[in-house]
Amino acid sequence: MSVPDNDQEASEPKKEILGKKKSIVGRLRRHQAEIAAKEGKPVSKYLEMQLEREKKK
């Protein structure tokens, strides 16, 4: 019975790390999209929409 408890404890920090990685990746993508927009390069529509939402806030 102690094995499942250990598995749950071990998996919780991994989830937190994954969440942090996702937020970092999102920031990098937004930053790259901002640079591309300034240079006049095409940006994906999804990133354009995200940038517009952030500007409204």
C-alpha positions in Angstrom: 0.0 0.0 0.0 2.9 2.4 0.5 4.0 2.1 -3.1 1.0 4.1 -4.5 1.5 6.8 -1.9 5.1 7.2 -3.0 4.1 7.3 -6.7 1.6 10.1 -6.0 4.2 12.2 -4.1 6.8 11.7 -6.8 4.4 12.8 -9.6 3.2 16.0 -7.9 6.5 18.0 -8.3 6.8 16.9 -11.9 3.4 18.4 -12.7 4.5 21.7 -11.2 7.7 21.7 -13.3 5.7 21.0 -16.4 3.4 23.9 -15.7 6.4 26.2 -15.3 7.9 25.0 -18.5 4.7 25.7 -20.4 4.5 29.3 -19.0 8.1 29.9 -20.0 7.4 28.6 -23.5 4.4 30.8 -23.8 6.4 33.9 -22.8 9.1 33.0 -25.3 6.5 32.6 -28.1 4.9 35.9 -27.3 8.3 37.6 -27.2 9.2 36.2 -30.6 5.9 37.2 -32.0 6.4 40.8 -30.7 9.9 40.9 -32.4 8.5 39.5 -35.6 5.6 42.0 -35.6 8.1 44.9 -35.1 10.2 43.7 -38.0 7.1 43.3 -40.2 7.5 39.6 -40.6 4.4 37.4 -40.7 3.2 36.1 -37.3 0.8 33.2 -36.8 -2.8 34.3 -36.4 -3.0 32.6 -33.0 -0.1 34.6 -31.6 -1.5 37.8 -33.1 -4.8 37.2 -31.3 -2.9 36.6 -28.0 -0.9 39.8 -28.4 -4.1 41.8 -29.1 -5.7 40.3 -25.9 -2.7 41.3 -23.8 -2.7 44.8 -25.2 -6.4 45.2 -24.2 -5.6 44.3 -20.6 
